[in-house]
Amino acid sequence: MRGNFDYSGRLVRFILRRERIVSSLWIVILALFSIVIAPTLGNNFDATSRQAFVETLKNPGMIALMGPIYGVDNYTVGAMYSNTMFLWVIMAVVVMNVFLVVRHTRGDEEKGRSEVLRSLPTGRLANLNATMITAVVVNVALALVTGLGLAAMRVESMDLAGSMLFGVAIGAAGLFFAAVAAVFAQLSVTSRGAIAYSFVAFGILYFIRAIGDINSETLSLICPLGLIQRTQIYVENHWWPVPILLLETVGVTAIAYALNSIRDMEQGFIPAKPGRKEASVFLRSPFGLSLRLLRNSLIAWFIVMFSLGAAYGSILGDIDRFVGQSDFYQKIIKINDEFSIAKMFITMVTSILSLIGTIPVIIAALKLRSEEKDGRMEHVLSRAVSRTKYLACYVVLSFLSSVLFQCAIALGIYTAAVSVMPNPSELSLGYLLQANLVYLPALWVMIGGAILLIGLLPKATVAIWGYFGFTFFAAFIGMAAGLPEWLNKLNPFGYIPQLPTDTINFVTLVILTVIAAILTAVGFIFYRKRDMMA
């Protein structure tokens, strides 16, 4: 066994060098997101509004979404922060770890890099071992930065012990799912499959945790996500779930090592499903191929957007009392006597969810670039398929998916609202569709920016995510922190009318649509001229 780990240390340094930018950005963004929210809650929620808020969480829908509620009798800022933020941060950490592990294991095998490393005097398990050590380094760094950053905010009831426990807990959860990704990297024959299996495993565990939190404490304790929530951060600060989760991580990692030790290079234990001898008529077209590549992602994101809409819709039954006792929400949703509180609350919800819905449409738009980088697009273009036509397929799918996800949000809100509101007709499906679809021009501008980068600066396509981060900060954080209006106008969402208080200015929406069309057209022009793999 000793020889299996030869030169792991050098590979750790090599992987850390490759990850110095990507992982650093992940750590900074996740830590800032966690840290910035804390003082916002402390400054805008007093004891009365916090108690009103916690009452809206006491329903199965919100418990299934965010987990059990701790500290109800004395709902401090720390308890509120932990209840509302913990699982969301863990989700982002899971994404970071899954991509990190798969990128340096199954991903490197697909690109032939692992074969080059194995031709050197490195151990059979050295690459996987180095990847897991790197995951430890990244998660420890994230835990320290987040924990110390939260403590430095000096928010009431968010002390150093609770803040460090928050950081350690999200780091431990990240390591567990890094180990899960390592297992699926051995089982699957493709990096795409390993990522998909890892996220499905997370979804299953999330579902088990939701059921356990509603009906069975034992089931929640068995589930890693439910277990780590029993830390009761900023309430009781239990440390005992962390070592248990780390022991589970060691066990899952050992399974990954065992599988890697008996697996042939570029093979997996879950065989690829044999395809048809001949492609279907639909798959023979460039559009059909593009849709097939995006199909699973689109379905998954539709479910996510519908579920988020339903989660917010489930609290509308008690929204009048909650908002009426919260100065914070009264400020950001601009309560007036002309419109109901439910409609004004939905204005805020549609703004937030539309921003989240920007993520999958950008992913769809950038899918062509990932196919190009992986060398698969050359096979398509070697046929009688023009660049313009193939790019147009992804552009059309991106624009169509933006409509699909906005409709999913409206349907989710409506489905949940009609079952909890005393007067369901107050929020008709038609009104909800209008309130969500009005954001389409802003989403289209983001798609246009992605297409422009693909055509003009293909190596800088990551810049669209930087702009999205600014947009999210200006629209979401700015809404709570009261940032200057001019800053919000630097993003397309700042020009969208806030129904029902604002009237729809079709001139503004048309201008945004024209800007999106221009960005897209310029992207097409440069894409036709540039070299492939540029």
Disulfide bonds with the S-S distance in Angstrom:
none
